[in-house]
């Protein structure tokens, strides 16, 4: 993941921005004050995701004056997942904290995240325990999505959606973000056996500007959950996913065919007169089953090429314990 020269920076704050001109200066001042108080060597990585206002101009001006600030300019609006990925690539800290740039996340809460990392956790995730969003358009869909994500991934946290999270650098180095999967980073990382903890954070009304999210995001989250289920359960064994459906189709088709043939040979019932629709359905089910098996086999070959070409392991070692020879 890391494409930039690695320095001995303790902590990087990664913030994707899209049309956040009204709050940039306050955000920078509060971040600076908070991080100075920690005594850590830090950097602030602002990522402009194709803003149409003066956001880019402001963060470039700040970066020219403060060497601790990095301004990443994207060519156009790619979306929050891509902006976060760009920020993670540019970050050089041993700890990486991501947060929104609209001041709904309080910079003053960063020390709480650092404290939990110091206790040995790999990922610290924020939890908007008392949300101030609209009940019907945000709260209820969010609770349903979070419950589903928790059940699908086996990660016991309440709030997958918030960007406010802290990571040890090493857990992000093999992460490949795509689509809109940034909200499910803890679930994606859970495959490596990382230690995750959740801490309550404030959720305040956006002080300036308008939210970039709408009800349409609910449907995108649903599709992302389906993708998440496949990635977590079947990335390395796609035939198991397609094969299960194939077997259901083939068994149902064979049972129907057996019943039709039984009637034909035992009672001399004309197939096309008495069982034409069932015979057609049986044939379709058998064909669909074979197509699913073929798809699964193709998926197995693609999966093998992926793991072999990227040299990506299907396991993750936390630590090797070995007695040293004396």
Residue, then its C-alpha position, 0 to 999 in steps of 0.5 A: x500500500x505505502x508508496x511514499x518514503x517512510x519517515x519516523x513519524x509517530x502519527x498521521x491524520x488522514x482527512x478526505x475533503x469535498x467542498x469543506x471551505x467554511x471549516x478548513x481553518x478551524x479544523x486545522x487549528x483544532x487538529x494542530x492544538x490537539x496533536x501538539x498537546x500529545x507530544x507526538x511527531x505528527x502530520x496532517x494529510x488533507x485529501x481534496x476529492x475534486x472540490x468545487x469551492x476553495x477547499x484545495x486552495x486553502x489546504x495548499x496555503x496551509x501546507x506551504x506554511x506548515x511542514x506538518x501538513x500534506x495536501x493531496x490533490x485528486x484530479x477529480x471527485x473519486x469518492x470517499x473510499x478513493x480519497x481515503x486510499x490516497x491519504x493512506x498511501x501518502x501517510x508516513x506515520x506509524x499510527x494512522x487516524x482517519x476522520x471526516x473533514x466537516x467537524x462532526x468528528x471532534x479532533x479533541x477526541x484523538x487522544x482517546x484513540x491513541x490511548x486504546x492503541x497503546x493498550x495493544x489494539x490494532x484498530x480503534x473504531x469510533x461509535x456514534x452512540x447518540x446520533x443526531x441524524x434524521x430518524x427515518x433517513x439515517x438512524x434506522x437504515x444505519x442501525x439495520x446496515x450495522x447489524x447486518x455488517x456485524x453478523x456477516x463479518x463477525x466483528x462485534x462493533x455497532x458503527x461501521x459507517x463512521x470514518x473516525x478510526x485509528x489503525x496501526x500502520x502494519x494492518x493497513x499495508x496490505x489493505x486494498x480499498x475499492x468501490x465504497x468499502x471504506x466503511x467496512x475496513x474493520x470487517x475487511x481487516x478482521x480476516x487477518x485476526x486483528x484486535x479491534x475495539x470500539x469507543x464512543x464518540x460525539x456526534x454533533x450537528x454539522x456546523x457548516x455546509x450541507x451533508x453529501x449523503x442522501x437516502x440513495x446511499x442506503x441502497x449502495x450500502x446494501x450492495x456493499x454488504x452483499x460484496x462484503x459477504x462474498x469477500x469475507x466468505x468466498x474470495x479464496x474459494x468461489x466454487x463453494x459459493x456458486x457450488x452450493x447454489x448449483x447443487x440446490x438447482x441440480x438436486x431440485x431438477x433431478x427430483x423433478x425429472x425423477x418424478x416425471x420419469x416415474x409417472x411415465x414408466x409406472x403409469x404411462x403418463x404422457x410427459x408433454x401432456x401432463x408434465x410439460x411445465x415441470x419438465x421445462x423447469x427441471x431442464x432449466x434448473x439443471x442448466x442453471x446448476x451447470x452454469x453456476x458450477x462453470x462460473x465457480x470454476x472460472x472464479x477458482x482460476x481467477x482467484x488462483x491467478x490473483x493470489x499467485x500474481x500478487x504473492x498475497x498470502x491467505x493467512x496473516x501472522x501476528x508474531x513468531x515465538x521462537x526460543x533463541x539459542x544461547 
